[in-house]
Every structure is written in C-alpha cells, then in structure tokens.
Amino acid sequence: MQRPAQELTQGLTQGSSQRPAQQPVPRAQWSAHWLAGCLAGVLLLAALPYLLTQGLLNAAIQMLIAALFASAYNLLCGQAGMLSFGHAAYFGVGAFATVHAMNALGGEGLVPTPLMPLAGAVGGLVFGGIAGWFATKRSGTYFAMITLAIAELVHSLAPHLKGVFGGEVGVSTMRMPAWGFDFGSTTQVYYLTLAWVVLAMVLLFLYTRTPLGRLTVGLRENSHRLRFLGYNVHGLGTAVFAISAMFSGMAGGLQVISNESANYVLFDPSLSAAAVLNTYIGGVQVFLGPALGAALMTFFGYAVSDLTRSWLLYQGILFVLVMMFMPGGLSGLFGLARRLRERHGLGQVAGLFALSIVAAVLLAAGAVFLVELLQRLFSQDYRALVQLNPGKPWPDISLFDRAWHPHTVLTWLVPMLLLAGGALSLWAARKRLERLDTGGKGQPSALAHAAAAKEKAV
C-alpha cells in the first residue's frame, strides 16, 4: 500500500503522539523576500575577499565548512530525528579520502583539484552507508550510543593505521593547478569553498522537497506508522544516514583543500560535540538555522579564544540557555520577532525589542565580568603570587585594562549591578509583553485575537 509522500507525512503528523510536526522547510521560505535574502547573502559572501584581511578570510573559510557540516548533521538529527554523537567519523573519512585522492591523482585527470570534494563525498557516503546499516538497527538512546561507539572505534584505530591515516604526523598534500587557477592564494580557496557550500546547501534544500525528504520527516514523527504502511524503515534510515554522511564527507574534503593536510585529530569527539552544539544553538526547526549557528560559533571561537581561556565555558553557557529558554535556537528569534510584529505592530514592539537587547547586553556583561574575575582569582599564577607574599594583601587583578582588588567591595559590586540591571530590564520586557497581549486591560487585544486566528487558519 503506497500513497504520495506528502499525504503520508500529513497523516503521520496527525496521528503522532510525539511533539507537533514541523515541516523540514517552512513554506514562507519560498517567498520572494526569502529568495532575495538568500541571493543577497550569497552576494555578500562573494564580496568578502575584498572586505576582509587574509586572516579573517581564513576564518570565513572555516565558517563555511562548519556551516555545511552542521547542515549535513541536521539532515539526520533535525529532520530524521536521529541523534548522532559520532558524526566526526564521516567528516574525517571524507577528509582522508580527499587527501589520498589529491596525492594519487595530482589534481589532474577526471578529478582535478576543484572536484576533489567529490572524493570526500564518496568516502563519507560509503562509510556512512556501512555504519548507518548497523546504527539504524536501533533507535533512540541505543542509536546514539552506537554512533558514539563507531566514532570512538575509528578515533582509536586511526593512530595505529599509519599507512592510511599517517599516524600522529598525518598525511600532507598540495593543491595542484587546474582550470587556469593555481589555488595558491586564500582568495581562490575561499571561492572554491563558497561554490561547493552553496551547491551543497541547494541540494540539501531540494532534498527536503522530494518524496524521500517527506519520508525523512515521517521517520522523526512516527516510524512505527511508516512500518505499518509498508515502508522499509531500516532501509530508509540507512539511506538518510548515508546522505548525511556524504555531505559531512564533502565538508571534510573542503577542510583538506584548505589545510592541505589531514590528521587523525579530525576524528576527535570534540568535533562531533561541536556539530551537535552548533546545530541546536542555530536551531533545527529552520533550514538555515544550523548553518547560522555553526558560522556564529566558529567566528566566536576564532575571535574570543585568543582573549580568554574561558571561551569554551561561554559556549557551554550559551548552549544551556538556548536549550532552556529558546528551544527553537537563535534562528527562532527571527520568527518570534516576526510574529510579535504581526500581532502588535512594529511601533508597539519596538520598546520590547529595545528592553530585550538591553537586558541581554547587561546580563552578558555581568556574566563575563564575573567569570573572568573568578578565573583569574583561582588561577595557578595568582595563587602562586599570594603564596609568595603570605603576610601581604592579595595583589590586584588586571581585567579590562584596569586593576581590581579582590578585597574591595566595588570589585564585586560592578558585576552584581550589571546582572541586577539585566534582570530588571528582562522583567520590564516581560511585563511589557504581558500588557501587549492583554491590551493593557487584562483581556487579550483585538489585534492579538486576529493574529491568533490567522495563525490557526494557516
């Protein structure tokens, strides 16, 4: 018994006892405004080599690769509902497939340098198909543990298989000239990476519009009903797993083209964790959400890692806050702002937006001040200074180009005032939102009623 995949998805979502269904790609993205925004974004990315320094351009390359990797991971996690803790394995396999292909072919023949990411895609597809066949035998927590075990197995074996992975040194290669380009400059590598990332994102988007893409949503919503309707759930899960691994391998291939080397560190569990964090911070409910989260967090690491040792702590705090208060991710803020504007009007919500921004800035400033102060206070260097002068007052702490004495009230009052100001601004924003929803009279406003009815009708 077969039926069109779109009708099947609707039936699944109506009968599902899990969370409300979410289309893999919102229909609003087909609008002219969305398409114009995407084209403007691509044009802006194309102009970056003329606007950025070489160092920032290298960071932009890493942001593009991270965006593709997160989008590939979201195909499995966000759309199919299969949480994987070992996606770095397919990223790494794609990277090593590419580096060996570059050394074997020398950038010539049927697969010149610009087409080398195809080698990474094939490597990821093959290995992902094999691993996915085993992993998709189970679901839920067991599936996640199997993916983690596979990744750990590869990470453990890689240093010992020196003929394939090069041991601790890794495998090096060189970008060879092709198609009139020598690929010796960062600008040419950036445009090559941009072209492949845009192509991959378009293909991933088109995948969500295919019958297979609709069935992928069915896997997430109600796999038991899919099986009841006669679909091969295991085969479908394996196919989705392999496709996600294929695009992850393509991202790994782009990483090799950028770095001209590959090391078993690419299989490190931290890379798998980064894919999970970036995807959920960006938002799994919006197609470009994972790409946004990966790009922002990659730039955050590039910009902040040299300024503080606590940058990973900030990343973890952001992830926890997003999961607790913004399950839709950072990309969900745009949808929330749009709904508020449609419900109450831009003039009414402008003050709400301003208060929210002030609250976020004050809370972030207070948290950063407190974390950096405590990090320096409990550091080994500071404790060594205290021990060298046991009878003298504790030395000052240098922070933000100023000396702060740990025994002074002002030192601890500053972050407390910032946090208190942020909390007060957040409370004021919440009260303002409540007044808007009730029309200031304790009853929902007519405009809110109309907007709610419109949302239900849609």
C-alpha positions in Angstrom: 0.0 0.0 0.0 1.6 3.2 -1.2 0.4 6.9 -1.1 2.1 10.2 -2.0 4.8 11.1 0.5 3.3 14.5 1.2 -0.1 13.0 2.2 1.6 10.3 4.2 3.5 13.0 6.1 0.3 14.7 6.9 -1.2 11.5 8.2 1.8 10.7 10.3 1.8 14.1 11.9 -1.9 13.9 12.7 -1.6 10.5 14.3 1.7 11.1 16.0 1.7 11.1 19.8 5.0 12.9 19.9 5.7 16.7 19.6 3.8 18.7 16.9 5.1 18.2 13.4 7.3 20.8 11.8 7.9 21.0 8.1 11.5 20.5 7.2 11.4 23.7 5.2 8.9 26.4 6.1 6.7 27.4 3.2 7.5 31.0 3.8 11.0 30.4 2.6 9.6 30.1 -1.0 8.6 33.7 -0.9 10.3 36.4 -2.9 11.6 38.1 0.2 13.3 34.8 1.4 14.8 34.2 -2.1 16.0 37.8 -2.3 17.6 37.5 1.2 19.4 34.3 0.1 20.7 35.9 -3.0 21.8 39.0 -1.1 23.6 36.7 1.4 25.5 34.9 -1.4 26.5 38.2 -3.0 27.8 39.4 0.4 29.8 36.2 0.8 31.2 36.6 -2.6 32.3 40.1 -1.8 34.1 39.2 1.5 37.6 38.7 -0.1 37.5 42.4 -1.0 36.4 43.4 2.5 38.4 41.2 4.9 42.1 40.6 5.7 43.7 37.2 4.9 43.4 36.1 8.5 39.7 36.8 8.6 39.2 35.3 5.2 40.7 32.0 6.6 38.2 32.3 9.4 35.4 32.7 6.8 36.5 29.5 5.1 36.3 27.6 8.4 32.8 29.2 9.0 31.6 27.9 5.6 32.9 24.4 6.2 31.4 24.4 9.7 28.0 25.6 8.2 28.0 22.7 5.7 28.9 20.2 8.3 26.2 21.3 10.7 23.6 21.4 7.9 24.6 17.8 6.9 24.2 16.8 10.5 20.8 18.4 10.8 19.5 16.3 8.0 20.0 13.3 10.3 19.3 14.9 13.6 16.8 17.6 13.0 14.8 16.2 10.0 15.0 12.5 10.7 15.1 12.7 14.5 18.1 10.5 14.9 20.6 12.0 17.4 24.2 11.0 16.5 27.2 11.6 18.8 29.8 10.5 16.3 29.4 12.5 13.1 33.1 13.5 13.1 33.9 10.0 11.8 32.4 10.7 8.4 33.9 14.2 8.3 37.3 12.6 8.9 36.8 9.8 6.5 35.9 12.3 3.8 39.0 14.3 4.7 41.3 11.3 4.3 39.6 10.2 1.1 40.3 13.6 -0.3 43.9 13.8 0.8 44.7 10.4 -0.7 42.9 11.3 -3.9 44.9 14.5 -4.2 48.1 12.6 -3.7 47.2 9.9 -6.1 45.8 11.9 -9.0 47.9 15.1 -8.6 45.0 17.4 -9.4 44.7 16.0 -12.9 42.6 13.6 -14.8 38.8 13.2 -14.3 39.0 14.6 -10.8 41.1 17.8 -10.8 41.6 19.9 -7.7 38.2 21.8 -7.9 36.4 18.5 -7.9 38.3 16.9 -5.1 35.4 17.3 -2.6 33.6 14.6 -4.6 36.2 12.2 -3.3 35.3 13.2 0.3 31.6 12.9 -0.5 32.1 9.3 -1.9 34.2 8.3 1.1 31.6 9.7 3.5 28.8 8.0 1.6 30.4 4.6 1.6 31.5 4.6 5.2 28.2 6.2 6.3 26.2 3.6 4.4 28.1 0.8 6.2 27.9 2.4 9.6 24.3 3.5 9.2 23.2 0.0 8.3 24.3 -1.1 11.8 23.4 2.0 13.7 19.8 2.2 12.4 19.1 -1.3 13.6 18.2 0.5 16.8 16.7 3.9 17.7 16.7 6.5 20.4 19.4 6.2 23.0 20.8 2.9 21.6 21.2 4.5 18.2 23.1 7.4 19.7 25.4 5.0 21.7 26.1 3.0 18.5 27.2 6.1 16.6 29.4 7.2 19.5 30.9 3.7 19.6 31.7 3.7 15.9 33.3 7.2 16.1 35.4 6.2 19.2 36.5 3.0 17.4 37.7 5.0 14.4 39.4 7.5 16.6 41.2 4.8 18.5 42.3 2.9 15.4 43.4 5.9 13.3 46.8 6.5 15.1 47.8 2.8 14.6 46.8 2.5 10.9 49.8 4.7 9.7 49.5 3.5 6.1 46.0 5.1 5.9 46.0 7.9 8.4 49.7 8.7 8.7 49.9 8.2 12.5 50.5 11.3 14.6 52.0 13.2 11.7 49.1 12.7 9.4 49.0 12.9 5.7 50.1 16.1 3.7 49.2 17.1 0.2 49.3 20.1 -2.2 46.7 21.9 -4.2 47.7 21.5 -7.8 46.7 24.0 -10.6 43.6 23.2 -12.6 41.2 25.0 -14.9 43.5 28.0 -15.1 43.8 28.5 -11.3 46.8 27.7 -9.2 44.9 27.7 -5.9 47.9 29.2 -4.2 46.0 32.1 -2.7 43.5 32.2 0.1 41.0 34.0 -2.1 40.9 31.2 -4.7 40.4 28.6 -1.9 37.7 30.8 -0.4 35.7 31.0 -3.7 36.1 27.2 -4.3 34.8 26.5 -0.8 32.0 29.0 -1.3 30.9 27.4 -4.5 30.8 23.9 -3.0 29.0 25.1 0.1 26.3 26.9 -1.9 25.9 23.9 -4.2 25.6 21.5 -1.2 23.1 23.8 0.6 20.9 24.0 -2.5 21.0 20.2 -2.9 20.1 19.7 0.8 17.2 22.2 0.4 15.9 20.4 -2.7 16.2 17.1 -0.8 13.6 18.3 1.7 11.2 18.9 -1.2 11.5 15.4 -2.6 9.3 12.4 -1.5 12.3 10.9 0.3 12.6 14.2 2.2 9.0 13.9 3.2 9.6 10.4 4.4 12.5 11.6 6.4 10.1 13.7 8.4 8.0 10.6 8.8 10.9 8.9 10.4 11.0 11.6 13.0 7.3 11.8 13.7 6.1 8.2 13.7 8.4 5.5 12.4 6.0 2.7 13.6 3.3 4.0 11.4 5.7 4.1 8.4 6.4 0.5 9.0 2.7 -0.3 9.3 2.1 1.4 5.9 4.6 -0.9 4.3 7.8 1.2 4.1 11.2 -0.3 4.8 12.1 1.9 7.8 15.5 0.4 8.2 16.4 0.9 4.6 15.1 4.5 4.7 17.1 5.3 7.9 20.2 3.8 6.3 19.7 6.0 3.2 19.2 9.2 5.2 22.3 8.3 7.4 24.4 7.7 4.3 23.3 11.0 2.6 24.1 13.0 5.8 27.5 11.3 6.0 28.1 12.1 2.3 27.7 15.8 2.8 29.7 15.6 6.0 32.5 13.9 4.0 32.2 16.7 1.4 32.8 19.2 4.3 35.9 17.2 5.3 37.2 17.3 1.8 36.9 21.1 1.8 38.8 21.1 5.0 41.7 19.2 3.4 41.7 21.5 0.4 42.0 24.5 2.8 44.7 23.0 5.1 46.5 20.7 2.6 46.8 18.0 5.3 44.7 15.6 7.4 45.4 14.2 10.8 43.5 11.7 13.0 42.5 14.6 15.2 39.7 15.1 12.8 38.1 12.1 14.4 38.2 13.7 17.8 34.9 13.5 19.8 35.1 17.3 20.3 34.3 17.7 16.6 31.2 15.6 16.9 30.2 17.6 20.0 30.7 20.8 18.1 28.3 19.6 15.4 25.6 18.9 18.0 26.1 22.2 19.8 26.2 24.3 16.6 23.1 22.7 15.2 21.0 23.2 18.3 22.3 26.7 19.0 21.4 27.7 15.5 18.0 25.9 15.6 16.9 22.6 14.0 13.5 23.9 13.0 14.8 26.3 10.3 16.7 25.0 7.3 19.5 27.7 7.6 19.5 27.6 11.4 22.3 25.0 11.8 24.4 26.9 9.3 23.8 30.2 11.2 24.8 28.6 14.5 27.9 26.9 13.1 29.1 30.1 11.4 28.5 32.2 14.5 30.1 29.8 16.9 33.1 29.3 14.7 33.7 33.0 14.5 33.1 33.2 18.2 35.9 30.7 18.8 38.2 32.5 16.4 37.6 35.9 17.9 37.4 35.0 21.6 39.8 32.1 22.0 42.8 34.4 22.0 41.2 36.8 24.5 40.2 34.4 27.3 40.7 30.9 28.4 37.1 30.5 29.3 35.7 30.7 25.8 34.5 27.1 25.9 32.7 27.8 29.1 30.8 30.7 27.4 29.9 28.3 24.6 28.5 25.8 27.0 26.6 28.5 28.9 25.1 29.7 25.6 24.0 26.2 24.7 22.3 25.6 28.1 20.5 29.0 27.8 19.3 28.2 24.3 18.0 24.8 25.3 16.2 26.2 28.4 14.7 29.4 27.0 14.9 29.2 23.2 14.3 25.7 22.1 14.0 27.0 18.5 17.6 28.2 18.6 18.9 31.6 17.6 17.1 31.4 14.2 13.9 31.1 16.1 14.3 34.6 17.3 13.6 35.9 13.8 10.3 34.0 13.7 9.4 35.2 17.1 10.1 38.8 16.2 8.0 38.5 13.0 5.1 37.0 14.9 5.2 39.8 17.5 5.4 42.5 14.8 2.4 41.0 13.0 0.4 40.6 16.2 1.0 44.0 17.8 2.6 46.2 15.2 6.2 47.5 14.9 5.6 50.6 16.9 4.3 48.6 19.9 7.0 46.1 20.0 9.9 48.4 19.3 10.2 49.2 23.0 10.0 45.5 23.8 12.9 44.8 21.5 15.0 47.6 23.0 14.4 46.3 26.5 15.3 42.8 25.5 18.5 43.9 23.8 19.5 46.0 26.9 18.7 43.0 29.2 20.9 40.7 27.0 23.8 43.1 26.9 23.7 43.8 30.7 23.4 40.1 31.6 26.2 39.1 29.2 28.5 41.9 30.5 27.8 40.9 34.1 28.4 37.2 33.5 31.6 37.8 31.5 32.9 40.2 34.2 32.2 37.7 37.0 33.6 34.7 35.1 36.8 36.4 34.1 37.3 37.8 37.6 36.9 34.3 39.2 39.0 32.7 36.5 41.9 35.0 37.3 41.3 34.8 41.1 41.6 30.9 41.1 44.3 30.6 38.5 47.6 29.0 39.4 49.6 32.1 38.6 47.5 34.2 41.0 47.7 31.7 43.8 51.4 31.5 43.4 51.7 35.2 43.8 49.6 35.0 47.0 51.8 32.3 48.4 55.0 34.2 47.7 53.7 37.1 49.9 51.8 35.4 52.7 51.7 38.3 55.0 50.8 41.0 52.5 47.4 41.9 50.9 46.4 40.0 47.9 47.7 41.5 44.6 45.4 43.3 42.3 43.7 41.5 39.4 44.2 43.0 35.9 41.0 43.0 34.0 39.7 45.2 31.1 42.8 47.4 31.3 42.2 48.2 35.0 43.4 46.8 38.3 40.7 45.3 40.6 41.5 44.5 44.2 39.7 41.3 45.3 39.0 42.7 48.8 37.3 45.8 47.6 33.5 46.0 47.6 33.5 47.8 44.3 35.2 44.9 42.5 32.2 42.6 43.2 29.6 45.3 43.1 30.2 46.0 39.4 29.2 42.6 38.1 26.3 42.4 40.6 24.9 45.7 39.4 25.2 44.6 35.8 23.4 41.4 36.5 20.8 43.2 38.5 20.2 45.7 35.8 19.9 43.0 33.2 17.4 41.1 35.4 15.4 44.3 35.9 15.4 45.0 32.2 14.3 41.4 31.5 11.5 41.7 34.0 10.3 45.0 32.4 10.4 43.4 28.9 8.3 40.5 30.2 5.7 42.9 31.8 5.5 44.9 28.6 4.8 41.8 26.6 2.1 40.8 29.0 0.5 44.3 28.6 0.7 44.0 24.9 -1.0 40.6 24.9 -3.8 41.8 27.2 -4.2 45.2 25.5 -3.4 46.9 28.9 -6.9 45.9 30.3 -6.4 42.3 31.4 -8.0 41.0 28.3 -6.4 39.8 25.0 -6.3 42.6 22.5 -8.4 42.5 19.3 -5.2 42.6 17.2 -3.9 39.6 19.2 -7.1 37.8 18.6 -7.0 38.4 14.9 -3.3 37.3 14.6 -4.0 34.2 16.6 -7.0 33.3 14.4 -4.8 33.9 11.3 -2.1 31.6 12.7 -4.7 28.9 13.4 -6.2 29.2 9.9 -2.7 28.8 8.4 
